[in-house]
Amino acid sequence: MADIDRLPDELLVRIFVLLDPQALEKTQCVCKRWHRMVADDRHWRDALVTAFGRQPFRRLVSTSWRSEYIGRIKQIRRWSHEWAVSVEIRPRVAVVSHCYADLEANYMLVGNVNLGIAIQCDPTTGKVNKRGIQGCPEDDPTMARCMLFQRGRILWGYRTGTVALTQLDRGTATRRYWMLHDSHAGAVSCLAWSPAMNNMVASGGVDGTVRIWDTATRACTALLRGVQGEITLLAFDARSQAVACTDQNALAGWSRKEDGGFEELPSLHLPLTAKPTALLLMDRQCAVAVGDRVLVVSLNTGTVDKSLLVPARGLVTCLKWARSSGILCCGYSVGTVAAWETAALQAEGGDPPPLWTVEAHEGPVTSLAIDACKVASASTDGTVTVWDVLTAVRLRTFGIGDDEEALYPVVSLYMSNTALLAVFGGKAKCWRFGANNTKPSKDKKGRGRRKMSYDSMHHRLELMYEVQEEMRETASRHAQQREDVHLNQALASEYGSLGDLTEEELLHYTMMLSLEETGRSSARDSAAAMYAPSSVGAASAVDAERATSSPDEESLLDQEERDLIRAVMLSTLPDEKAS
């Protein structure tokens, strides 16, 4: 019997829980005893608690602790060690103000509310649909005041107080746009979808009212009053309860009745100490960020259940909660990220301390994303960091770039099991993990086509144009040289070779020929004038003489001139060439 077989079960369990999932699966093939211990689901639960320090707030797989443990370990290894492929998406809408993404379905909508336009993109390939979605008339593109995205739908709020909806049909290019009946007394300031009913939307205006709309009938089904000031934040929950915040530091709520109408929740009218910066609804509670703390308010009683405060962490800049994770995350202006368990917020007692607090960034936290395994945070320092949701261990930090657009804050973060999407400035960047994503090795460097950035492509085009211009100049220069060579050859064949004369000698020779030609012309003119009858008729006499001269005499004179020039050229050649 081996010494390890003598170990008690309790000690073997402590050894097994330190193994990774693959090694733990192989141990059950050693013997029946080990197979029994590994097959026991309690051992996998102990392994998970040992690895992460606590049980998960929300389980990935509710049927087996073995699948839960293996799934979380794979997620951590993927995000901390695997190679990630990054894709840039440039929707060409100036600065992106709103975004919606479904990474599992490779679907993405981005828009600019100042231009009243939205673009559909593919975050996996970076492909951008060239056909934009207009939400404003062409003669007034700044009419939109706010916008809200959902899969296949875009809700528009206008400065005139009206609300419109654009429906995008799946699989086709059909886009239906219609205005909803009625309107606010002023501009629309915020919008909200109802998670409970697909055809119910809400809008808040500067007139201090909240309107509930039925998109199927295009009618306003409820007009909610009771607050003063502009509606700045608006949210719906799964029970169709609406909560709104105003610019006069007030919080109000309404509940949907059985007949479809809404009634005011008098207990939920709370004065706030500062202007709220973030609002979200949880299970029977709402969390509102006010200054340096987060108030957790009960929707039933309207009382403040918890006041979450992290000392000396600055102002709260963003909130994020996901039912699948079971925690509430807060980002602060000093770059800190803190998390609280949802169960602790619902329990009776005092204010609970945070589960963990990390110094995530050097600048203010601008956006958060959360799921059952991870928390992602983005900041103005140009980085996106992913943390483990249970242990707050940093898994990886992504840089969004070093160009001018990287100076913009990240306005939206989206995360799935295999992808992370950050939207900033006028573009978005997606990092994707997968079995087919492998880091390029050195021996394969340069193979295949690689995508180039706009600056690199522009530089290469400039170089190509310069090379083409130089090639044209060189070809023209060579053609001129060939013409000169042909001309010299023709002169040499006509008058003979000039020998090794310098440029100065050639110049003197040319001047001599010119003088001789001038002298001969003067002699002919003088002779013609001498034998002319009178000076008045000299020109006519010469013309008459030339007219009466035969072509044979003219050719004879030309031949004599050529013989004279050739004799002069031969006299300048060396003796051996002349002989």
Protein Blocks (a to p, Z undefined) as FASTA:
>chain_A
ZZklmpcfklmmmmmmmpcfklmmmmmmmpmmlmmmmmpmklmmmmmmmmnopacfbdfb
lkbmklmmmmmmmmmmmmmmmccddddddehnojafbdcddfknopacdddfklopacdd
dfknopacfbdcdfbdfklmmlpfbdcddehiacdddfkopacdddddehiabdcdddde
hjdfbdcfbdcddfkbmkbccdddfkopacdddfklopafbdcehiecjdfbdcddfkop
acdddfkopacdddddfkopacddfklpccdfbdcfbdcddehiacddehjbccdddfkl
opafbacddehkbjafbdcddfklopacdddfkopacdddfklmmpgcdddddfbdcdfb
fbdcfbdcddfkbccdddfkopacdddfklopafbdcdfbjcfklmpccfbdcddfkbcc
ddehjbdcdddddfklccddfklgoiajddddfklmmmmmmmmmmmmmmmmmmmmmmmmm
mmmmmmmmmmmmmnopebjadfklmmmmmmmmmmmmmmmmmmmmmmmmmmpmblklmmmm
mmmmmmmpcfklmmmmmmmmmmmmmmmmmmmpcfklmZZ
